[in-house]
Amino acid sequence: SAVISQKPSRDICQRGTSLTIQCQVDSQVTMMFWYRQQPGQSLTLIATANQGSEATYESGFVIDKFPISRPNLTFSTLTVSNMSPEDSSIYLCSVVLSSGRIYNEQFFGPGTRLTVL
Amino acid sequence: GIQVEQSPPDLILQEGANSTLRCNFSDSVNNLQWFHQNPWGQLINLFYIPSGTKQNGRLSATTVATERYSLLYISSSQTTDSGVYFCAVGYSSASKIIFGSGTRLSIRP
């Protein structure tokens, strides 16, 4: 597996502001994803973070609200823009390791717990 | 799209009991993973098991791909087994996975 870190681990923000979450992996990975977990719910995929190109968003998620960057094979950011209390969730990044490992097993970072007031 | 259903939604057991959690999925899959989300929110990989049977200590899992279900067995439960257990399946070459709604397990001392 890989060591995946996220910053910040938690934050409390005011409505209307934006927060950028970082995901760092200790080795190069083929794929990175961002998920949202609303309180008491399961995980929902927001987007696939593509290295060097625009992210691929799932239905119901748009780039203006959740801009994503992935400048290299070990790092990605997710921004939650113009936040409202409904954005209060845990945000998690996940990775699929490069060749030599089980092809598409996903490993998750520790998550960022966001509260919007 | 593919549907993933987990049962039971909630399970309360005494320490030392055994349990079976089920995951049903509606289409062929190329990935099936079981996760444990501990009370601090961390997702822990338990099994990568698109087919067959695997065991790891007190935990084991079986996936019958032709019948579209997977089972997670926990034996001799401990309080540290408490948390939410998620099944997630993948069905495309894009490596994306879809999560079930989870089973919340509470082990009482």
Interface residues (C-beta under 8 A of the other chain):
Chain A: S1 T30 M31 F33 Q37 Q41 S42 L43 T44 L45 T48 I90 L92 V96 I102 Y103 N104 E105 Q106 F107 F108 P110 G111 R113
Chain B: N30 N31 Q33 F35 G41 Q42 L43 N45 Y48 F86 A88 G90 A94 S95 K96 I97 I98 F99 G100 S101 G102
